[in-house]
Amino acid sequence: MTLEKHDLHHEFPDLKDEIHHLKLNDNHFLRLFNEYHEVDHEVNRIEQGVENTSDEYLEGKKKQRLKLKDELFFMLKKVKMPA
């Protein structure tokens, strides 16, 4: 089974400059970014069978990841990068 990559650079390849800018200049974004990647890593480990949990726990983590991604995307779209 091939697992999809869900890191932000794969999710939003056209926003790499905005991601970089916010990681350096916005502590709230950086905190959410790090939390997103921790949750994504945990979901990947569960899906690969490295960790064993209930289906409910996995679904909760996926929902948490989606909520964080939505928050991060909203922040990224508000950033105006010079052309």
RAKABEL-V455821 format. One record per run of one state. SS is the DSSP state (alpha for helix, beta for strand, coil for the rest). FROM is the first residue (numbers start at 1). LEN is the number of residues. If there is no record, write none. Layout:
# RAKABEL-V455821
SS,FROM,LEN + SS,FROM,LEN
This chain:
# RAKABEL-V455821
coil,1,7 + alpha,8,4 + coil,12,1 + alpha,13,13 + coil,26,1 + alpha,27,21 + coil,48,7 + alpha,55,24 + coil,79,5
